[in-house]
């Protein structure tokens, strides 16, 4: 499901004339996120946690 959303988002970025370099950077980061989720066996982005100043936070909705 994430792959579909990422593909649609990148297609939109091309449509609104993002630079090729920006789209390339976005593609790399989205692939890194997808790989992280796969390795951690996370099925929902809502379950992703990150650390900021030693405190775990959720990604806001």
Backbone as CSV, one residue per row, in Angstrom:
resi,resn,N_x,N_y,N_z,CA_x,CA_y,CA_z,C_x,C_y,C_z
1,UNK,0.819,-1.185,0.000,0.000,0.000,0.000,0.869,1.257,0.000
2,UNK,1.926,1.248,0.819,2.808,2.404,0.879,3.429,2.690,-0.483
3,UNK,3.813,1.622,-1.186,4.422,1.786,-2.505,3.483,2.537,-3.446
4,UNK,2.208,2.202,-3.393,1.215,2.861,-4.256,1.125,4.355,-3.933
5,UNK,1.068,4.686,-2.644,1.000,6.091,-2.245,2.256,6.852,-2.652
6,UNK,3.405,6.211,-2.476,4.668,6.854,-2.848,4.725,7.111,-4.355
7,UNK,4.309,6.123,-5.122,4.314,6.271,-6.582,3.400,7.400,-7.022
8,UNK,2.222,7.473,-6.421,1.283,8.547,-6.762,1.835,9.910,-6.367
9,UNK,2.471,9.977,-5.199,3.050,11.231,-4.735,4.176,11.687,-5.662
10,UNK,5.034,10.760,-6.067,6.134,11.111,-6.964,5.617,11.520,-8.341
11,UNK,4.554,10.881,-8.803,3.936,11.278,-10.079,3.386,12.695,-9.976
12,UNK,2.777,13.012,-8.839,2.271,14.374,-8.618,3.427,15.389,-8.620
13,UNK,4.526,15.025,-7.987,5.690,15.919,-7.944,6.193,16.221,-9.354
14,UNK,6.194,15.208,-10.209,6.590,15.423,-11.598,5.583,16.321,-12.308
15,UNK,4.313,16.106,-12.045,3.248,16.889,-12.680,3.359,18.365,-12.338
16,UNK,3.691,18.680,-11.096,3.781,20.085,-10.679,5.192,20.637,-10.866
17,UNK,6.003,19.907,-11.611,7.297,20.390,-12.079,8.371,20.519,-10.999
18,UNK,8.394,19.546,-10.076,9.531,19.490,-9.156,10.771,19.205,-9.989
19,UNK,11.906,19.643,-9.537,13.136,19.381,-10.274,13.450,17.884,-10.227
20,UNK,14.196,17.435,-11.218,14.582,16.024,-11.274,15.382,15.641,-10.035
21,UNK,16.216,16.543,-9.568,17.035,16.269,-8.377,16.161,16.126,-7.131
22,UNK,15.128,16.943,-7.002,14.215,16.841,-5.859,13.463,15.520,-5.887
23,UNK,12.998,15.123,-7.051,12.275,13.864,-7.187,13.195,12.689,-6.882
24,UNK,14.442,12.784,-7.318,15.411,11.733,-7.025,15.644,11.636,-5.516
25,UNK,15.793,12.765,-4.849,16.011,12.765,-3.405,14.794,12.198,-2.672
26,UNK,13.600,12.589,-3.091,12.379,12.066,-2.484,12.276,10.555,-2.672
27,UNK,12.598,10.095,-3.862,12.550,8.667,-4.160,13.483,7.891,-3.235
28,UNK,14.690,8.398,-3.068,15.665,7.737,-2.193,15.135,7.665,-0.768
29,UNK,14.622,8.785,-0.247,14.137,8.821,1.140,12.904,7.943,1.333
30,UNK,12.005,7.943,0.381,10.818,7.096,0.493,11.191,5.620,0.442
31,UNK,12.173,5.271,-0.373,12.649,3.879,-0.411,13.314,3.493,0.903
32,UNK,14.056,4.430,1.501,14.670,4.158,2.801,13.597,3.914,3.858
33,UNK,12.538,4.724,3.836,11.435,4.536,4.777,10.777,3.176,4.568
34,UNK,10.510,2.827,3.326,9.875,1.538,3.023,10.747,0.378,3.499
35,UNK,12.061,0.472,3.283,12.970,-0.592,3.737,13.005,-0.673,5.253
36,UNK,13.017,0.469,5.931,12.992,0.486,7.392,11.737,-0.199,7.909
37,UNK,10.595,0.147,7.323,9.334,-0.455,7.760,9.336,-1.958,7.532
38,UNK,9.912,-2.381,6.423,9.967,-3.813,6.120,10.874,-4.543,7.107
39,UNK,12.047,-3.999,7.380,13.000,-4.625,8.290,12.422,-4.713,9.700
40,UNK,11.742,-3.664,10.133,11.182,-3.620,11.477,9.831,-4.333,11.568
41,UNK,9.345,-4.817,10.431,8.048,-5.499,10.356,6.912,-4.615,10.860
42,UNK,6.983,-3.367,10.466,5.951,-2.399,10.831,4.933,-2.366,9.696
43,UNK,3.686,-2.605,10.032,2.645,-2.664,9.011,1.887,-1.358,8.864
44,UNK,2.083,-0.436,9.776,1.392,0.847,9.715,2.367,1.961,10.037
45,UNK,2.349,3.014,9.246,3.218,4.157,9.498,2.888,4.772,10.861
46,UNK,1.667,4.591,11.322,1.267,5.115,12.632,2.059,4.482,13.764
47,UNK,2.644,3.315,13.520,3.407,2.611,14.546,4.877,3.061,14.604
48,UNK,5.302,3.924,13.682,6.688,4.377,13.640,6.941,5.320,14.805
49,UNK,8.054,5.102,15.486,8.474,5.957,16.590,9.862,6.500,16.272
50,UNK,10.147,7.691,16.723,11.480,8.239,16.562,11.888,8.915,17.858
51,UNK,13.175,9.054,18.042,13.696,9.646,19.273,14.097,11.103,19.013
52,UNK,13.709,11.949,19.953,14.076,13.356,19.916,14.433,13.740,21.341
53,UNK,15.672,14.097,21.572,16.150,14.467,22.907,15.891,13.359,23.931
54,UNK,16.054,12.121,23.503,15.916,11.013,24.427,14.492,10.601,24.732
55,UNK,13.505,11.213,24.074,12.100,10.889,24.320,11.501,10.333,23.036
56,UNK,10.797,9.221,23.135,10.151,8.636,21.954,8.894,9.420,21.617
57,UNK,8.694,9.703,20.345,7.531,10.427,19.866,6.896,9.659,18.716
58,UNK,5.603,9.861,18.520,4.911,9.290,17.375,4.920,10.311,16.251
59,UNK,4.800,9.822,15.030,4.610,10.726,13.895,3.182,11.246,13.997
60,UNK,2.994,12.568,13.989,1.635,13.100,14.121,0.758,12.700,12.942
61,UNK,-0.563,12.560,13.188,-1.459,12.157,12.106,-1.578,13.203,11.023
